[in-house]
Structures are given as structure tokens and as C-alpha cells.
């Protein structure tokens, strides 16, 4: 086998065929590499490689045809048929030689992510997963091409050109199989399922976005083994002359082929039946396909059956959404996923909504209620003004499939949906739009509450939000709040430094053993503040039930302009105060914020301080008061949250969940996973230089070497 491999590989580069193949593929790659990666600054290689897969339909027939053509030209094909050498070794040697020629290009491709890395952030995992997928696709195409050439030449025609054309047709049909099966049946049937087994491109798509799919790898390996086996069988038949013995050999060969084919099908079906968490490895930069702990907890508690209808034919399904849905099915046996073709059932949605959803939208249904997730809610788009054309462009920012699906499942299975009341009438802050969206995604209804008019907190209140009042509450409001809390109420409270006395507001806090320290907190430890501003506090996150996920995930919290929180020593024994966020020992509270200096002065209060606390008090056997208090409302601002990669957002939602979650209702809000592209920054010179190298110099060098070798051999 190795002797054949060496001879075949050397022969490809002893004439122009091998050099031409390498140069042509390299030049085509260089062209799209320039368009996507160099000119547009796009950091991903998948789309570049996907664009050039069509070249296999042309290159593979030429590459494989040459192997058989050379044997016939040199009269070595008869020697191969009569020599006491296993045909399998000969075929495998030829195949590996072709694969080695193709791998020369792949070796060059592997350098390109390293080149791009010099100009920005490159998702290296996704890049090399894409190269691996392209190599597997090419390896399978070569196996199919070798088999097709071998069969056509041995059975249908003696013409090398005709055999190459027929091989092109085979590869073209395989490339277009998704469209062809869609014409046969948009919903799929037994025929389309069989034909899909010949679709070489569909498994390639599974690698999109950095997903290392084991089922796709097995499929390509199976195709390679099967078609090399078929090639061996086709050539093997030529060894035997027409005789009595031929019939029995033919029967054995056919039976053997059926057995091998059945084993391949069974192996693929067995692996495909395995859970997605085993067969799929998330190598994406933003972990698009990974399921968070919050979702896993929600699925673990799921007791009701949930059906997720996807409004799309399986042939036109969104690969990323489908992959995410497969992970939900693995997490719980209560989840069912069904595809509904809008063409065959155009009014299916009317049982759940009046407005027709977009294609690939989801309808999540339980025996209690349903919820529609529109396709454009799964993908986050941001409209940006293009001032050159004075038009808006939609830029893809995030993938929110997990957040939307988990929220919908929690919504349709909850017995009671929580209501969040926000206190108003005292100059409270408006909820930040991002926080408001998170709360709504967590299936909490938001209502405003004016205690001056209502007199008391409504009975349906699951939680009360007090968002940094700038003026004091009244005596009656204080009484109503304390009454609500002492009856087992839940509250999330934020405060800001205002410089004004607010005795009634402070009295509510003091009733539960905490006080606001006068002034603003400054940090003396540079490791505990950000942006070179000691009042942009980065507190220590204490490990509690509320903050454990933040600690384990390595998140940071940013709290600008916060007040210190001090615990009272004379609070009731029934009250438990747990520190969530604390400053360092070097922190101090500056009582004169207009002093003009950031340094500690006489009169400033020494730390450390709490910046966030969780307060609980058991009221009755089935009632517990729970208050979570943070000493700055800036914790809720989107700009601040972005500086710590969503840490503040995660803390706020974890706090609300701790307050609202019951056995009958579950709140979970999972942030959208970023799809923002960090475009590469290349100068015109850099782009032109690498364009010349990848399109001109490197392919040209291969062609020049090939031409010189050909010319030398011709003169000899």
C-alpha cells in the first residue's frame, strides 16, 4: 500500500496535474479569503471555505481520472488486475495519494488564521473546526469520485473524459441534494430520507459556528470507507474472466456489499440516537451551543409535557435553532419538538395567535398555556444608520434562542405567574430598558404602585421594587411598607446618595437591621475599583445561594457612586443578614463629597462596608420576609453592565429569582449570547499584500514549479 501511495503521490507532482490542482484550489481560496476576510475584515473562515466547496465538482473528477488514465496509458492496469496484490491495498494507496495532494492545500489554509490573528481577535477554535470540516468534505468527495471513475470506466465506458463528466454529475447531484429532495417532498418521506444519505454538503453545515459534530465526522468517515470499498469491489470483478466461478463470486460480492452498507447505516443511526451533549462539542467563541446552569435547573424541575412546534419544513430549518432544540430534548423527556410546514398547514398558528409568525418561529405549548417566539426575537438585530446612503442597516448582535425558549417553557408550565410592583411617586429611577426586557423575559408582569393612592401593597404582589427614591416616603407609606414586609413580603431595594435626609425610608431599612452610611464609598485598594476612579467600586462577591453562579463563572460587579451599608447590632434575633457584596478593608466613606480631593480626610468613615445584603426573617411556618438591598441604582445601568460583561445584569436577575421563585412559578432570564463581530483592522497595504500572496504568488509558485518539472520531463 505504501509503495503505491509513494508512487502515486510522486507521479502527481511529476506532471502538471498535481500542481494545477493545488494552485487552482489555493487561488480560489485566496479570492474569497480576500473578499471576506481581508477586504471586509470578517474574522471567520467558515464562509470562505463554504463558498469554494463547489470546486470539488470540477477538481475531483480531474484528479481521480488521472489515476486510472495513467494506468491505462502505461499498461499497468492489467498488471494491477493480475498481480498477487490485494486490490484493497492498491485502491487505498491511490486514494491516500489523492488525499495527500488535497492536504497540501489544507496545510496552507491552516496558516491563514495565524495571519489574520495579527489584525484582530480571531476565533481560533471556529477557524480550525471549519478547516477540518472542509478537509472531511473534500476527503469524502475524493472517495466518491474515485469510486465513480472506477465503476464508470470498468462498466460503462472506456472514455476517460466521459467517465469524468459522469463523475461531475454524481458530485453535482450530491451537492444539490437538499434542493432535489425538497422538490420531491417538502415534509420528507422514505425516499427523501434515503436520498439524504447521499448529501455530502448537509453534514458540512453542522460545523457552522464552531460546533464539532461527531455525527457529521462519522458520516464522512463512513462515506470514505464505503466508497473505497465499492471501488475495490468494482475493480475486483475485472480480475475474473467469465466463468462458472464468476457467478458465485458475484453473489458473494453483492451480499458482502449489502452487509457492509447495513453496518454503516446502523453505526450512523446509533450515533445519531446518542444525546447531543455527547455527539456535539461547542468550540464556538461565544459558546452558542452550550446550555447554562439556569436552563438545566429549569429543565430538572419540569414536570409537565411541553411541545415545541417549529414553523418550518425540516429541509428549511435553521441549523442553530435546531441544534439548540436537540439539547433541550436531551435535558428532559418532557420536551417534544415537532416541525410544522407552513405550506401544507398555513393556518396552524391560528390556534395560538392571531398574527402570522415568521418562518422558523416557535410555538411552545403545554396543557396550561402557550407562547409564540418569533424568529426575529431569537436573533437580536440592531439598526444602524448608514450616512452614506441615509438608510438603516440591521446588524446581527446576538443569539437569544436559549433565553427565549427557557423563558417560554417556564411561562407555559408555571402555575402562577409573578407580579412585580414598582414603587413610584418619589422621583424613582425608570427601569433600564435592558433590565426591563430581562424581567419581562423572566415572565414577570410589571405594574406600578403609588402607595399614596393605593394605601397598601396589593395582595397579588410577588415582589416590590423600590428603585432609588430621591425624596422621602411619607409616614403612611412607611407604615404600609413595614406592614407588607412583616407579613412575609418580598422586596428589592436600591438607594442612591442624594444629600437629603430621608428618615422614613431609612426607618424601613433600620427595621431590618441595616443603615446607610453617610457619604459615598471610595476604595483605597486599586484592585477593587475600575477606570482609575476609586468611586467605581469592584466589590468582593461573597459566595451565597444568590451569587454562587457569578463566583463560579468568574464575573465581576461594578458599582459606581455607592453608599456603604452597615449592620445594626440591636436587630431582632429572628432577622438574618447575609453579605452579598463587600468592599476591601481599605475602603472609606467620604462624608464631604465636594471636598475636591479623592484622598481620605478627617471625618471620613473607615470601612469595610457592605454594598449589597440579603435580609430574611421567618414570620410564620409558611411565610418568610426577604429583602435584597443594594446601595446604588447604577447597578442597573446598561453602560455600567457592559463594562463587566453582563455581571451586574446576572446579579440583578439572580436576586429577583431568589425573591420570586416558588414551587408554583419559576423565573429565569438568560442573557442573549453575543454574535457581534470584532472586525479585523487591516490597512489597504496589508490587504493588498496578502491578496497578492494568496491569489497570485503562492498559486503562481505552485504552477511555475509544476510547469518547470513538466518541461524538464518533456525535454528528457
Buried (B, 14 or more C-beta within 10 A) or exposed (E): BEEBBBEBBEBBBBBBBBBBBBBBBBBBBBBBBBBBBBBBBBBBBBBBBBBBBBBBBBBBBBBBBBBBBBBEEEEEBEEBBEEEBEBBBBBBBBBBBBBBBBBBBBEBBBEBBEBBBEBBEBBBBBBBBBBBBBBBBBBBBBBBBBBBBBBBBBEEEEEBEEBBBBBBEBBBBBBBBBEBBBEEBBBBEEEBEEBBBBBBBBBBBBBBBBBBBBBBBBBBBBBBBBBBBBBBBBBBBBEEEEEEEEEEBEEEBEEEBEEBBEEBEEBBEEBEEEEBBEBBBBBBBBEBBBBBEBBBBBBEEBEEBBBBBBBBBBBBBBBBBBBBBBBBBBBBEBBBBEBBBBEEEEEBBEEBBEEBBEBBBBBBBBEEEBBBBBBEBBBBEEEEEEEEEEEEEEEEBBBBBBBBBBBBBBBBBBEEBBBBBBBBBBEBBEBBEBBBBBBBBBBBEEEEBEBEEEEBBEEEBBBBBBBBBEEBBBEEBBBBBBEBBBEBBBBBBBBBBBEEEBEBBBBBBBBBBBBBBBBBBBBBBEEBBBEEEBBBBBBBBBEBEBBBBBEEEEBBBBBBBBBBBBBBEEBEEEBEBBBBBBBBEBBBBBBBBEEEEEEBEEEBBEBBBBBBBBBBBEBEEEEEBBBBBBBBBBBBBEEBBBBBBBBBBBBBBBBBBBBBBEEEBBBBBBBBBBBEBEEBEBEEEBBBBBBBBBBEBBBBBBBEBBEEBBEEEEEE
